[in-house]
Amino acid sequence: MLAILLIPAALTYMFGKMIGDTRQGWMVLAVMFALFVGSLATTIAAEQAGNPAPAGLGVDQSASDLQPGGNMEGKEVRFGIPSSALWATATTAASNGSVNSMHDSYTPLGGLAPMLLMQLGEIVFGGVGSGLYGMLVFVIIAVFVAGLMVGRTPEYLGKKVEVFEIKMAALVILIPPMTVLLGTVLAVVTDAGTTSMLNAGPHGFSEALYAFSSAGNNNGSAFAGLNANTPFYNIALGIAMLVARYALIVPVLAIAGSMARKKNAPPGSGTLPTHTLLFAGWLIAVILLVGALAFLPALALGPIVEHLLLSQGISF
């Protein structure tokens, strides 16, 4: 697991060396690490809290000398909840796809965190290079929004961020959600999609949403309660893989080419420093507001409402 994360994490330092300012690379790494730790803490807490449904039947899910407690369904007993949650978080933060526990058996909030990591575009470490450029697109958007707030032309690394870069960045941000959400809609409104769901209600919806999030954002893990080996899912998930992955290459390269052609602008008193903790916090806020909000309505129909129903003793 460490080896899987090591290269994409190290690329942030390489980025700092390439641009001549390692502080920029450390800032990107700090944001990635903060999002990773937050997701991991959410997953561990949700799984260790257990499933409310069997608790109503007198099942003891508390930790003791004789049992680890929490939601152990789908977990390998050698690893338990913390190591299983760590792998689930790492595999969805990176373009990995391997699992050591069944994500479909996670509690609603425990499954939400890995799903959201994929939906953000796997910018938390991510694949070899793909996580870094996804994060840099969010950096450009954060710089642009900050520039609008103070009334100055946004700059990043001494280059002005103008209309063309923002248009290309918007495409990078919008293409994956459009692909994932349209695919999920087709899955839940057609007989070909719903017949593969082994669970009804919000959990069945979460299975379809996870499948398209995984296919469209370069992962490969699954909520295994969904039978994806059907003509509908083979074709639909294949299209999602093709569109959401390869359609991003053109705008990302366009941004790189446009920025490379521009002359360096010397920093002034009004230049926004992009290597500080303040900017790191701002970048996290932009990621959550711009990236996560695109999927919030879908998550509300899936894991969030399932969590609320489970807390009332209703399961599917």
C-alpha positions in Angstrom: 0.0 0.0 0.0 2.9 2.3 0.8 4.5 1.6 -2.6 1.2 2.4 -4.4 1.0 5.8 -2.8 4.7 6.6 -2.8 5.2 7.6 -6.5 2.2 9.9 -6.8 3.0 11.5 -3.5 6.7 12.0 -4.5 5.5 13.7 -7.8 4.4 16.7 -5.7 8.0 17.2 -4.7 9.2 16.7 -8.3 6.7 19.3 -9.4 8.2 21.8 -6.9 11.7 21.0 -8.2 10.6 21.5 -11.8 9.1 24.9 -11.2 12.0 26.0 -9.0 9.9 26.4 -5.8 9.6 23.3 -3.6 7.2 25.1 -1.3 4.5 24.8 -4.0 5.0 21.0 -4.0 4.9 20.8 -0.2 1.6 22.8 -0.2 0.0 20.4 -2.7 1.2 17.4 -0.7 -0.2 18.9 2.5 -3.6 19.4 0.9 -3.6 15.8 -0.4 -2.6 14.4 3.0 -5.2 16.5 4.9 -8.0 15.2 2.6 -6.7 11.6 3.0 -6.6 11.8 6.8 -10.1 13.3 6.9 -11.5 10.5 4.7 -9.7 7.8 6.7 -11.0 9.1 10.0 -14.5 9.2 8.6 -14.3 5.7 7.4 -12.8 4.2 10.6 -15.3 6.1 12.8 -18.3 5.0 10.7 -17.2 1.3 10.7 -16.2 1.2 14.3 -19.6 2.7 15.3 -21.2 -0.4 13.8 -24.5 -1.0 12.0 -27.6 0.2 13.8 -29.8 -2.5 12.2 -28.5 -5.6 14.0 -28.1 -3.6 17.2 -31.9 -3.5 17.5 -31.8 -7.4 17.5 -29.6 -7.5 20.5 -26.4 -8.0 18.6 -23.4 -6.7 20.7 -21.1 -4.6 18.5 -19.1 -3.0 21.2 -15.3 -3.6 21.4 -14.1 -5.9 24.1 -11.4 -8.4 24.9 -13.2 -11.0 22.9 -14.2 -9.1 19.8 -13.1 -6.0 17.9 -16.6 -4.5 17.8 -18.0 -2.3 15.1 -19.1 -3.5 11.6 -17.0 -6.5 10.8 -19.2 -7.7 7.9 -17.1 -8.1 4.8 -13.8 -7.5 6.8 -10.9 -9.9 6.9 -10.5 -10.8 10.5 -6.7 -10.6 10.3 -6.9 -6.9 9.4 -9.9 -5.7 11.3 -11.6 -2.3 10.8 -8.6 0.1 11.0 -6.5 -1.7 8.4 -9.5 -2.4 6.2 -10.5 1.2 6.3 -7.0 2.3 5.6 -6.8 0.2 2.5 -10.3 1.3 1.3 -9.2 4.9 1.6 -5.9 4.4 0.0 -7.2 2.3 -2.9 -9.8 5.0 -3.8 -7.5 7.9 -3.2 -5.1 6.3 -5.7 -5.9 4.8 -9.1 -5.6 1.4 -7.5 -8.7 -0.7 -7.3 -7.5 -3.6 -5.1 -9.4 -4.3 -1.9 -8.9 -6.2 1.3 -12.5 -5.9 2.4 -15.9 -5.8 0.7 -16.8 -2.1 0.2 -20.4 -3.1 -0.4 -20.6 -4.3 3.3 -19.4 -1.0 4.7 -21.8 1.3 6.6 -23.4 4.1 4.5 -21.0 6.7 5.8 -18.1 4.3 5.7 -18.7 3.7 2.0 -19.4 7.4 1.3 -15.8 8.4 2.0 -14.1 6.1 -0.5 -16.8 6.9 -3.1 -16.2 10.7 -2.7 -12.5 10.3 -3.0 -13.1 8.8 -6.5 -15.7 11.4 -7.4 -13.2 14.2 -6.7 -11.2 12.8 -9.5 -8.7 10.9 -7.4 -6.7 14.0 -6.8 -5.6 12.8 -3.4 -2.3 11.2 -4.5 -4.1 9.6 -7.4 -2.3 7.7 -10.1 1.2 8.3 -11.4 0.7 11.9 -12.6 -3.1 11.9 -12.9 -3.7 12.9 -9.3 -1.2 15.7 -9.6 -2.6 17.3 -12.7 -6.1 17.0 -11.3 -5.1 18.8 -8.1 -3.3 21.5 -10.2 -6.6 22.1 -12.0 -8.2 22.8 -8.7 -5.3 25.1 -7.8 -6.0 27.1 -10.9 -9.7 27.4 -10.0 -8.8 28.4 -6.5 -6.5 31.1 -7.7 -9.1 32.3 -10.1 -11.9 32.5 -7.5 -9.5 34.3 -5.1 -8.7 36.8 -7.8 -12.3 37.5 -8.3 -12.8 38.1 -4.6 -10.0 40.7 -4.4 -10.5 42.2 -7.9 -7.1 41.3 -9.3 -6.0 39.3 -12.3 -5.3 35.8 -10.9 -1.7 34.5 -11.3 -0.1 31.2 -10.6 3.6 30.5 -10.7 4.1 33.9 -12.3 1.7 33.3 -15.2 -1.6 35.0 -15.6 -4.7 32.8 -15.3 -7.0 34.0 -18.0 -10.3 33.0 -19.7 -8.9 30.2 -21.8 -7.3 28.4 -18.8 -10.6 28.7 -16.8 -12.6 27.3 -19.7 -10.4 24.3 -19.9 -10.3 23.9 -16.2 -14.1 24.0 -16.2 -14.2 21.1 -18.7 -11.9 19.1 -16.5 -14.2 19.6 -13.5 -17.5 19.0 -15.4 -16.8 16.1 -17.6 -16.4 13.4 -14.9 -19.5 14.3 -12.9 -21.6 14.5 -16.1 -20.4 11.1 -17.2 -20.8 9.4 -13.8 -24.2 11.0 -13.1 -25.7 10.3 -16.5 -24.5 6.7 -16.4 -26.1 6.3 -12.9 -29.4 7.8 -14.1 -29.5 5.3 -17.0 -28.7 2.5 -14.6 -31.6 3.3 -12.1 -34.3 4.1 -14.7 -33.9 1.2 -17.0 -34.7 -2.5 -16.5 -31.3 -3.5 -17.8 -29.7 -1.5 -15.0 -32.0 -2.3 -12.1 -32.1 -6.1 -12.7 -28.4 -6.3 -11.8 -28.9 -4.7 -8.4 -29.1 -7.2 -5.5 -30.3 -4.5 -3.1 -33.3 -2.2 -3.2 -33.6 1.4 -2.2 -30.7 3.8 -1.5 -28.1 1.0 -1.2 -28.9 -0.3 -4.7 -28.6 3.3 -5.9 -25.2 3.6 -4.2 -24.0 0.4 -5.9 -24.7 1.9 -9.3 -23.3 5.3 -8.4 -20.1 3.6 -7.1 -19.8 1.5 -10.3 -19.8 4.6 -12.5 -17.7 6.6 -10.1 -15.1 3.8 -10.2 -15.2 3.4 -14.0 -15.2 7.1 -14.8 -12.5 8.1 -12.4 -9.9 5.4 -13.1 -10.2 3.1 -10.1 -11.6 -0.4 -10.6 -13.0 -1.2 -7.1 -16.7 -2.0 -6.8 -19.7 -2.3 -4.5 -19.8 -6.0 -5.3 -23.6 -6.3 -4.7 -24.0 -5.1 -8.3 -23.7 -7.6 -11.1 -21.8 -5.5 -13.6 -21.1 -8.4 -16.0 -24.1 -7.8 -18.2 -24.3 -6.2 -21.7 -25.7 -3.0 -20.3 -23.1 -2.5 -17.7 -20.2 -3.7 -19.9 -21.1 -1.2 -22.5 -22.2 1.7 -20.2 -19.2 1.4 -17.9 -16.9 1.1 -21.0 -18.2 4.3 -22.4 -17.8 6.0 -19.0 -14.2 4.9 -18.9 -13.5 6.2 -22.4 -15.2 9.6 -22.0 -14.4 10.5 -18.4 -10.7 9.5 -18.7 -9.6 10.4 -22.2 -11.7 13.6 -22.6 -9.7 15.1 -19.8 -6.4 14.8 -21.6 -7.1 17.5 -24.2 -8.1 20.3 -21.8 -5.3 19.5 -19.4 -2.7 19.6 -22.2 -4.3 22.8 -23.5 -3.8 24.4 -20.1 -0.2 23.3 -19.9 0.6 24.6 -23.4 -1.1 27.9 -22.8 0.7 28.5 -19.5 4.0 27.5 -21.0 3.7 30.1 -23.7 3.1 33.0 -21.3 5.8 35.3 -20.1 6.6 35.3 -16.4 5.0 38.2 -14.5 7.1 39.4 -11.5 5.3 39.1 -8.2 4.0 42.2 -6.6 2.5 43.3 -3.3 -0.9 42.1 -4.5 0.2 38.7 -5.7 -1.5 35.8 -3.9 1.1 33.5 -2.4 0.1 29.9 -3.3 2.5 28.1 -0.9 1.1 29.1 2.4 -1.2 27.3 4.9 -3.8 29.9 4.2 -3.9 29.0 0.5 -3.9 25.3 1.4 -7.0 25.8 3.5 -8.6 27.8 0.7 -7.7 25.1 -1.8 -9.4 22.4 0.4 -12.5 24.6 0.6 -12.6 25.0 -3.2 -12.2 21.3 -3.7 -15.1 20.5 -1.4 -17.3 23.2 -2.7 -16.7 22.8 -6.4 -15.8 19.2 -6.6 -18.0 17.6 -3.9 -21.1 19.7 -4.5 -21.5 18.2 -8.0 -22.2 14.8 -6.4 -24.0 16.0 -3.2 -27.5 15.4 -4.6 -26.6 11.9 -5.8 -24.9 11.1 -2.4 -28.0 12.4 -0.6 -30.1 9.8 -2.6 -27.7 7.0 -1.8 -25.4 6.7 1.3 -26.7 9.8 3.2 -30.4 8.8 3.1 -29.4 5.2 3.8 -27.6 6.3 6.9 -30.6 8.2 8.1 -32.9 5.2 7.5 -30.5 2.9 9.3 -30.5 5.1 12.3 -34.3 4.6 12.4 -33.9 0.9 12.2 -34.9 0.6 8.5 -32.6 -1.5 6.3 -32.7 -2.8 2.7 
